[in-house]
Amino acid sequence: MPLAVAKLDAGQLPTRVTLTDAMAMTPSMKLSSVSQVFVGARISHSGQPIAQPGDLEGDAGVVAVDSKTPIKISIDKVH
């Protein structure tokens, strides 16, 4: 389950996103409660948060939550 999400329209890409505790999926699980997270992005054809066949995806792998270095995600896979 994702800790934090940012929902954007595909037309807004490319873009920069800063994930924060305010974007937590549940109040008890915030980004600041862990040291590392897996960072990924998905373009969902259905608009639903659950990955479905045909969705486009990319990821940056595991990233330290306190990292200040921008990461780049290329959408380069089909689910």
Buried (B, 14 or more C-beta within 10 A) or exposed (E): EBBBEEEEEEEEEEEEBEBEEEBBEEEEBBBEEEEEBEBBBBBBEEEEEEEEEEBBBBBBEEBEBEEEEEEEBEBEEEE
